[in-house]
Amino acid sequence: METVNASMAYVLSYLAAGIGAGLVVIGAGAGIGKLASSAMDGIARQPSAAGEIRTTAIILSALIEGVALFGEVICILLAVK
């Protein structure tokens, strides 16, 4: 009976890591989508500031991707623990 509980814990840890990884990807996609939408809106309203807006958007999207990568690594660590 104890081996069934241990194997079930492994299965549930993989399931939780998969769900967590999916949520991280969804959150990062939504964040970058909102960022890109706002940046394009800003550029459309004030084309002279396109360079500054583009630079800021690239930096912010890199930060969002960094957080998403951190979340993915945490999910992988939880899965193999």
Secondary structure, DSSP 8 states (H G I E B T S, - for coil): -HHHHHHHHHHHHHHHHHHHHHHHHHHHHHHHHHHHHHHHHHHHH-GGGHHHHHHHHHHHHHHHHHHHHHHHHHHHHHHH-
